[in-house]
Amino acid sequence: MKKYRIISLILAFFIAIFIFFISSLPFPPTPFGITYTSIIYHTGIFFAFGLFVLISVGKRWRYAVFSFVFCSVYGVLDELHQYFVPGRCPSLIDIGLDCFGALFGILFAVFLLDFFRRG
């Protein structure tokens, strides 16, 4: 099982780098502020991030809170980072989508791992 934790840690690290890289790219502002692409990106990438962070730190409920706080803080710092990127601006909606995606990724991991542990 330790092998899966190391692989998950590596995947979480690369997802964090990918999030930072995408946030560093200048994008022209969208006319309506938020698009379906933005919603899918934020929830999807943080779903995966939350999933792999939880698996890498531990598969119990008590680690779920740590994983959620960690992913949420990373999402806030990512939005603050966008303040310094030309053409980008931080958004509370994006932070909410990040937290939402991380929460569901973590809950998915907890329930999935409990299911496989029982069976």
Summary of the structure (lengths in Angstrom):
residues: 119
radius of gyration: 15.1
end to end distance: 16.1
largest distance: 51.0
contacts: 354
relative contact order: 0.18
helix: 79%
strand: 0%
